[in-house]
Amino acid sequence: MTKQNTTEILLDVNNIEVVYNDIIQVLRGVSLNVSKGSIVALLGTNGAGKTTTLRAVSGLLKPENGFIKDGVITFHGNNITNVMGTHVVRMGAVMVPEGRRVFKHLTVDENIRVGSITRKDGAQKIKADHKLMYDHFPRLAKVTNRMAGYCSGGEQQMIAIARALMASPIMLMLDEPSLGLAPLLVKEIFDNIRTVNRELSTSILVVEQNAKIALGIADYAYIMESGKIVLEGTAEELRNNPDVKEFYLGVTQGGGRKSFKEIKSYKRRKRWM
């Protein structure tokens, strides 16, 4: 398979194992990387370990009684294994969690401004970025003074992404941005994500169950099952992979949908060996 350009690696997750409550192992030798300026998708079904992977990178395992037992995570040349989340944010890696989690009793504009609280690069630059958020998310420009709690699910997702971008991240991590949204809103949000990547050169790691929409914008992708990476490749390679078409894109051949057990050709690739 075609590897990402390893000369420009921004995030390197190397063979990590994550344990909760000292006994429950969730990730088993996970390795992946994100190149500078790229969009990388991490795909898989519910419970595969995708969110735990993001939490491991974001430094958010400790509140869930989890920790990285083995392996190393490097971001921008720095070892961030088991580093606290606030430090990871200051280093330029910001996560938008599943479920949006906006400040419901603040206005849309106040929510967006909160994202700049960790910045120290001057009021003028922050002001310019604040204006830029409305350029990237024009739907929000129409509801700036609305309480975020009264916004639609799609608007709340845009608020959460804009708020994260106000921290001026080098890498943005998105956990299930399509969850619970109508198809037209999902398309709009993923178009926004692609525009942010192209115009701001922000590297993006997106966790998704909606493989079709994620592979539509990604440069490279990984598929995860039961805490392991089982398949990887360029987005084009995975879109054309017959097993991915059947199990993740809903394209069937010769009738009804089959189970994994019926497809002997589906090979789980153990990257940690």
Buried (B, 14 or more C-beta within 10 A) or exposed (E): EEEBBEEEBBBBBBBBBBBBEEEEEBBBBBBBBBBBBBBBBBBBBEEBBBBBBBBBBBBBBEEBEBBBEBBEBBBBEEEBBBBEBEEBBBBBBBBBBBBBEBBEEBBBBBBBBBBBEEBEEEEEEBEEBBEBBBEBBEBBEEBEEBBBEEBEBBBBBBBBBBBBBBBBBBBBBBBBBBBEBEEEBBBBBBEBBBBBBEEBEBBBBBBBBBBBBBBBBBBBBBBBBBBBBBBBBBBBBBBEBEBBBBBBBEEEEEEEEBEEEEEEEBEEEEBBE
